[in-house]
């Protein structure tokens, strides 16, 4: 089992959707995916993104968390926060605009 950390900050919804779908379609299904979001609520795609993310949360392998420091939601801080949430010995970091083959 392993953890997947996906930091998000003002990510285009279509890119994040592609990323999360690529994770869900992996042949190895023994993982936990932590989406760590630092996007401000007034961002233009925020509502659409939240709706899309909520569909993935129906799958118990996906968890959504707001970045604890929204004034400085840097990617490395989001990754470290995601690490603190997980408990598995192996970790995969993937940007919200990337995807897994």
Protein Blocks (a to p, Z undefined) as FASTA:
>chain_A
ZZdddddehiafklmmmmmmmmmmpmblcbcdddddfbdfkbfklmmmmmmmmmmmmpmk
bccdddfblmlccfklmmmmmmmmpmcfbdcdddfkbccZZ
